[in-house]
């Protein structure tokens, strides 16, 4: 069975926010004081998430990604991974994380059936990293990356949101990581989702500019298929690199025509578009049917 929308796009990918909580306060994602959090009762239970995914897989979903907030702040996430991995027809189960808690959980997640992780890495400079995340320590993320590799949670993707005046002077340094490691570094244009106040002072850098800077310093980028992952990144390789450099450009070169995903929010609402406020409540009917 295929899940086809009215524009003829096959929807095969479901992103699941398992919590609205996060242990960081990244400047492009959340205000310093945090956000209004849902009550425990409002958040989907693991059994409810599994029930939704089982139905979704029956309708054509093949790839599931766990997100947050920060997914690893939710207790017993390994239990959810194990339950989801048992669903017949689910081809890939991955997770996006800020990496700060990953070192303590990577091996258990891999043993439970998680396939791979994407890790946010907005700076390689400890003080700057702390300034961007407001609460994070770069050393924790680097330990998480090492633990993910040891556990086999690969291909390992590192996500950098590029912001002019904050970290755009590091794009060459970050791209150079692909020469030394089999990592896949993706540069992301920030999308101004949320309040206008949150985005005061944050200026996006177009992906084309980031690419030009990298090529000027490190050589030509050759188009490549890149790692598996079914995402919107356009992938390239530097000469003699082990990994790839990717660009995700929702601002300058949007990819709506090829989008294949939906989001399930932590409180049980399906969003057909990740960047839209349009949503359909699943939690209410799900609990009425118990």
C-alpha positions in Angstrom: 0.0 0.0 0.0 1.3 3.5 -0.9 0.4 6.7 0.9 0.1 9.3 -1.9 -0.9 12.9 -1.3 -2.9 15.1 -3.6 0.3 16.3 -5.3 1.3 12.8 -6.2 4.1 12.6 -3.6 4.6 9.2 -1.9 4.8 9.7 1.9 7.2 7.2 3.3 8.9 9.0 6.2 7.5 9.8 9.6 9.3 12.1 12.1 8.1 11.5 15.7 8.7 14.0 18.4 8.8 11.8 21.5 9.0 14.8 23.9 8.8 18.6 23.9 11.6 18.9 26.5 15.2 19.7 25.8 18.3 20.1 27.9 19.6 22.9 25.7 18.3 26.3 24.6 19.8 26.7 21.2 19.4 30.3 20.0 17.7 29.4 16.7 15.3 26.9 18.3 14.1 28.0 21.8 14.1 31.2 23.9 16.5 31.3 26.8 13.7 30.8 29.3 12.4 27.7 27.5 8.8 27.1 26.3 5.5 26.1 27.8 5.7 22.4 28.3 2.9 19.9 27.9 1.8 18.0 30.9 2.7 14.3 31.3 -0.9 13.3 30.4 -0.8 15.3 27.2 2.3 13.5 25.8 1.8 10.3 23.8 2.6 7.1 25.7 5.0 4.7 24.1 2.3 2.2 23.5 0.3 4.9 21.6 3.3 5.8 19.5 3.8 2.2 18.6 0.1 1.8 17.6 0.3 4.8 15.3 3.5 3.6 13.7 2.1 0.2 13.1 -0.9 1.7 11.3 1.4 4.1 9.4 3.6 1.3 8.2 0.6 -0.5 7.0 -0.2 2.6 4.9 3.2 2.9 3.4 5.5 4.5 5.9 8.9 2.8 5.8 11.3 5.2 7.6 10.8 6.5 11.1 13.0 9.1 12.9 12.8 9.9 16.6 13.2 13.6 17.5 12.2 16.0 20.3 12.9 18.4 21.9 15.8 16.2 22.7 14.6 12.5 22.5 17.2 11.3 25.0 15.7 13.3 27.9 12.7 11.0 27.8 13.0 8.1 30.2 13.4 4.5 28.8 13.7 5.6 25.2 15.5 2.3 24.6 12.2 0.6 25.4 10.4 2.5 22.6 13.2 1.7 20.1 12.8 -2.0 20.9 9.0 -1.8 20.5 9.3 0.0 17.2 11.9 -2.3 15.8 9.6 -5.2 16.2 7.0 -3.7 13.7 7.1 -5.7 10.5 7.7 -3.6 7.4 9.6 -0.8 9.1 12.8 -0.5 7.1 14.8 2.1 9.0 14.7 3.6 12.5 16.9 6.6 13.2 17.2 9.4 15.6 18.1 13.1 15.7 19.8 14.2 18.9 21.9 17.1 20.2 24.4 14.4 21.3 25.0 15.6 24.8 23.5 12.5 26.4 24.4 10.0 23.7 27.6 8.6 25.1 25.7 6.9 27.9 23.0 5.5 25.6 24.5 4.7 22.2 25.3 1.1 22.8 21.9 0.3 24.3 20.1 2.1 21.5 22.0 0.1 18.9 21.3 -3.2 20.6 17.6 -2.3 20.8 17.5 -1.8 17.0 18.3 1.8 16.3 20.0 2.1 12.9 21.7 5.4 13.0 21.8 8.9 14.4 22.0 12.5 13.2 23.8 14.8 15.7 23.6 18.6 15.9 27.1 20.3 15.8 26.9 24.0 15.3 30.4 24.8 16.3 33.8 23.2 17.0 34.8 25.9 19.4 33.8 25.2 23.0 33.0 28.7 24.1 31.0 29.4 21.0 29.2 26.1 21.2 28.1 27.0 24.7 27.0 30.4 23.6 24.9 29.0 20.7 23.3 26.2 22.8 23.3 28.3 26.0 23.7 25.2 28.2 25.7 22.7 26.2 29.3 21.5 26.4 31.1 20.6 23.2 33.0 17.8 24.9 29.8 15.9 25.7 28.8 16.0 22.0 32.3 14.8 20.9 32.0 11.9 23.3 28.6 11.1 21.9 29.9 11.0 18.4 32.7 8.6 19.4 30.2 6.4 21.2 27.8 6.4 18.2 30.6 5.2 15.9 31.7 2.5 18.3 28.1 1.3 18.6 27.7 1.2 14.8 25.0 3.9 14.6 26.2 4.8 11.1 26.3 6.5 8.6 26.8 9.3 11.1 25.4 12.7 10.0 26.4 15.9 11.6 24.0 18.9 11.2 25.2 22.5 11.3 22.7 25.4 11.2 24.7 28.2 9.5 24.1 31.6 11.0 25.9 34.7 9.8 28.0 36.3 12.4 27.6 33.4 14.8 29.3 30.4 13.2 29.5 30.9 9.4 33.2 31.4 9.7 33.6 27.7 10.7 32.1 26.1 7.6 35.5 25.3 6.1 36.7 23.8 9.4 33.5 21.7 9.6 33.7 20.5 6.0 37.3 19.5 6.6 36.1 16.8 9.0 35.0 14.8 6.0 38.6 14.5 4.9 39.6 12.9 8.2 36.5 10.9 9.1 33.7 9.0 7.3 31.2 11.5 8.6 28.5 13.3 6.6 28.4 17.0 7.4 25.3 18.9 6.4 24.9 22.6 6.3 21.4 23.8 7.0 19.7 27.1 6.2 17.7 28.1 9.3 14.0 28.4 8.9 12.3 31.1 10.9 9.7 29.0 12.7 8.4 30.4 15.9 8.2 33.9 17.4 9.8 36.8 15.6 11.6 37.6 18.8 13.4 34.3 18.7 14.8 35.2 15.3 16.0 38.7 16.1 19.7 39.0 15.1 19.9 35.6 13.4 20.7 35.9 9.7 20.8 33.0 7.3 23.6 32.2 4.9 22.5 30.7 1.6 23.8 27.3 0.8 25.4 28.5 -2.4 27.6 30.9 -0.4 28.6 28.1 2.0 29.5 25.9 -0.9 31.6 28.7 -2.5 33.6 29.2 0.7 34.3 25.5 1.0 35.4 25.1 -2.6 37.6 28.1 -2.5 39.5 26.6 0.6 39.3 22.9 0.0 38.8 22.2 -3.7 35.9 21.3 -6.0 32.8 19.6 -4.6 31.7 16.7 -6.8 28.0 15.7 -6.7 27.4 12.3 -5.1 24.6 10.2 -4.0 25.6 10.5 -0.4 24.6 8.3 2.6 21.3 6.6 2.9 18.7 8.6 4.8 15.9 9.7 2.4 16.3 13.3 3.3 16.4 16.6 1.3 20.2 17.2 1.4 22.1 17.6 -1.8 25.4 15.7 -1.3 28.9 16.3 -2.5 32.4 15.0 -2.0 35.7 16.8 -1.6 38.8 15.3 -3.3 40.0 12.3 -1.3 37.4 12.7 1.4 36.0 9.8 3.4 32.6 11.5 4.1 30.3 13.8 2.3 29.3 17.5 2.5 25.6 18.1 2.2 23.4 21.2 1.8 19.8 21.5 3.1 18.4 24.7 1.6 14.7 25.3 2.6 15.1 29.0 2.0 17.1 29.5 -1.2 16.2 26.2 -3.0 13.1 24.7 -1.4 12.4 21.0 -1.8 8.7 20.9 -1.2 8.0 19.1 -4.6 10.0 16.1 -3.4 9.0 16.0 0.2 8.2 12.5 1.5 7.5 13.1 5.2 5.1 14.0 7.9 5.6 14.8 11.6 3.9 13.3 14.7 4.1 15.9 17.5 4.8 14.9 21.1 1.1 15.5 22.1 -0.2 13.3 19.3 -0.9 15.5 16.3 0.0 14.7 12.7 1.4 17.6 10.7 1.4 16.9 6.9 4.0 19.6 6.5 6.9 20.0 9.0 6.8 23.8 8.6 3.0 24.3 8.8 0.7 24.7 11.8 -1.9 22.5 10.1 -2.4 19.4 12.2 -4.8 16.6 12.9 -5.4 15.2 16.4 -4.7 11.5 16.7 -4.4 11.3 20.5 -8.1 12.1 21.2 -9.5 9.4 18.9 -6.8 7.0 20.0 -7.7 7.3 23.7 -11.4 7.1 23.0 -10.9 3.8 21.3 -9.2 2.1 24.2 
